Amino acid sequence: MKYLYTTIFSILLIVSCSSVKKTTSSLLSGDYDRAIKTSVDKLRKSPTKKNRRSHTLLLEEAFAKATQRDLDRITFLKKEGNPDQIEEVYQLYKTLHNRQEKIKPLLPLQLNEEGRNAVFKLTNYDNDIIASKKEVTDYLYTQITASFAIASTKVDFRKIHADLEYLGEITPNHKNVPLLRQEAHIRGTDYIEVALYNDTNIIIPRRLQDDLLDFSTYGLNNFWRVYHSTPQPDVTYDYVMDVSLREINISPERIKEREVQKEKKIKDGTEYLKDEDGNFVKDEDGKKIKVDKYITVYCDYYEFLQSKAVNIVGQVRYNAIATGQVIESFPLVSEYIFEHYYATYDGDKRALDSKLLKYTRNRAVPFPSNEQMVYDVGEDLKSRLKSIIVNSNL
């Protein structure tokens, strides 16, 4: 037991020393915030007296150096006066504030050997944050509205939308930012009209057409792409997605039959055990010994498979309305197979295993109509159409 305690103590000592070394390494390399994070995490976990002192000293030094570095950077940026760097000033003030909030719950941190508390110069940066936040908000708003005025492509409006999202995170609902964001989204979105063509000689069920064109059921979530199967009068479309069905092949109704002869040795009650001379075998009490009786049963098994298949072949093309050119083209192939098993038997059904026996409970069913077959292929067709939409490079 003594050895166990010694081993555990040694492991904890190695781990603790390792954390101090890592923190020291971060401090010496100038990665002050990593050093601060490591020290704060360790001090929260009630380390040993020795390592508490080490991490407190490291935290004191890392905090002072990180604070001075950020304040020096702010001073430089303000002197330089470049408006493009206002945002960095705002972010630095937030960093200074957040760094202080990390260590406040730990204070005071005592350094008993030095006879003092660790020194952390805490400053209220609220006014600086508010002032720099207003500056960066006004600057970004001016830049964005200027970009809005000259934007001409969807890519431009998508970038503006991202900038407006960021501005909204800094200052929610600033001026008309929500309206500008909505307009940037509208003007940055690709609007695609969908047209379904049946170039086959088979009538497509109306409900299948409706399902294929109901894009709300596709589970698509593309922020910058909108599909309309019914053109909207107030929308200017960028592309037309033509879904052309060229072939619908329906196989004949088929019934495939197979016959199997089965036999199995099964238990069929009990009987008295006899020796080679035909005499009953008895136990030590003089009673006749009973054993299981087995018989062999036979069965002729007739299995039937009803099958019918439909295959649809088509093509999906994206056409740019402005140029009339085909931007992308994809083959569209889908198939649905109807299968139904049933079986009959002649003989003792105990000769059949469970896999075969289950089909004897089935009966022949009517084959689905051609119209039903075409409709049943719809789910697979929708899945393949969705895959095309998702993989499109628009």
Rosetta blueprint (number, residue, H / E / L):
1 M L
2 K H
3 Y H
4 L H
5 Y H
6 T H
7 T H
8 I H
9 F H
10 S H
11 I H
12 L H
13 L H
14 I H
15 V H
16 S H
17 C H
18 S H
19 S H
20 V H
21 K H
22 K H
23 T H
24 T H
25 S H
26 S H
27 L H
28 L H
29 S L
30 G L
31 D L
32 Y H
33 D H
34 R H
35 A H
36 I H
37 K H
38 T H
39 S H
40 V H
41 D H
42 K H
43 L H
44 R H
45 K L
46 S L
47 P L
48 T L
49 K H
50 K H
51 N H
52 R H
53 R H
54 S H
55 H H
56 T H
57 L H
58 L H
59 L H
60 E H
61 E H
62 A H
63 F H
64 A H
65 K H
66 A H
67 T H
68 Q H
69 R H
70 D H
71 L H
72 D H
73 R H
74 I H
75 T H
76 F H
77 L H
78 K H
79 K H
80 E H
81 G L
82 N L
83 P H
84 D H
85 Q H
86 I H
87 E H
88 E H
89 V H
90 Y H
91 Q H
92 L H
93 Y H
94 K H
95 T H
96 L H
97 H H
98 N H
99 R H
100 Q H
101 E H
102 K H
103 I H
104 K H
105 P H
106 L H
107 L L
108 P L
109 L L
110 Q E
111 L E
112 N L
113 E L
114 E L
115 G L
116 R E
117 N E
118 A L
119 V L
120 F L
121 K L
122 L L
123 T L
124 N L
125 Y L
126 D H
127 N H
128 D H
129 I H
130 I H
131 A H
132 S H
133 K H
134 K H
135 E H
136 V H
137 T H
138 D H
139 Y H
140 L H
141 Y H
142 T H
143 Q H
144 I H
145 T H
146 A H
147 S H
148 F H
149 A H
150 I H
151 A L
152 S L
153 T L
154 K H
155 V H
156 D H
157 F H
158 R H
159 K H
160 I H
161 H H
162 A H
163 D H
164 L H
165 E H
166 Y H
167 L H
168 G H
169 E H
170 I H
171 T L
172 P L
173 N L
174 H L
175 K L
176 N L
177 V H
178 P H
179 L H
180 L H
181 R H
182 Q H
183 E H
184 A H
185 H H
186 I H
187 R H
188 G H
189 T L
190 D E
191 Y E
192 I E
193 E E
194 V E
195 A E
196 L E
197 Y E
198 N E
199 D L
200 T L
201 N L
202 I L
203 I L
204 I L
205 P L
206 R H
207 R H
208 L H
209 Q H
210 D H
211 D H
212 L H
213 L H
214 D L
215 F H
216 S H
217 T H
218 Y L
219 G L
220 L L
221 N L
222 N L
223 F L
224 W L
225 R E
226 V E
227 Y E
228 H E
229 S L
230 T L
231 P L
232 Q L
233 P L
234 D L
235 V L
236 T L
237 Y L
238 D L
239 Y E
240 V E
241 M E
242 D E
243 V E
244 S E
245 L E
246 R E
247 E E
248 I E
249 N E
250 I E
251 S L
252 P L
253 E L
254 R E
255 I E
256 K E
257 E E
258 R E
259 E E
260 V E
261 Q E
262 K E
263 E E
264 K E
265 K E
266 I E
267 K E
268 D E
269 G E
270 T E
271 E E
272 Y E
273 L L
274 K E
275 D L
276 E L
277 D L
278 G L
279 N L
280 F E
281 V L
282 K E
283 D L
284 E L
285 D L
286 G L
287 K L
288 K E
289 I L
290 K E
291 V E
292 D E
293 K E
294 Y E
295 I E
296 T E
297 V E
298 Y E
299 C E
300 D E
301 Y E
302 Y E
303 E E
304 F E
305 L E
306 Q E
307 S E
308 K E
309 A E
310 V E
311 N E
312 I E
313 V E
314 G E
315 Q E
316 V E
317 R E
318 Y E
319 N E
320 A E
321 I L
322 A L
323 T L
324 G L
325 Q L
326 V E
327 I E
328 E E
329 S E
330 F E
331 P E
332 L E
333 V E
334 S E
335 E E
336 Y E
337 I E
338 F E
339 E E
340 H E
341 Y E
342 Y E
343 A E
344 T E
345 Y E
346 D E
347 G E
348 D L
349 K H
350 R H
351 A H
352 L L
353 D L
354 S H
355 K H
356 L H
357 L H
358 K H
359 Y H
360 T H
361 R H
362 N L
363 R L
364 A L
365 V L
366 P L
367 F L
368 P L
369 S L
370 N H
371 E H
372 Q H
373 M H
374 V H
375 Y H
376 D H
377 V L
378 G H
379 E H
380 D H
381 L H
382 K H
383 S H
384 R H
385 L H
386 K H
387 S H
388 I H
389 I H
390 V H
391 N H
392 S L
393 N L
394 L L
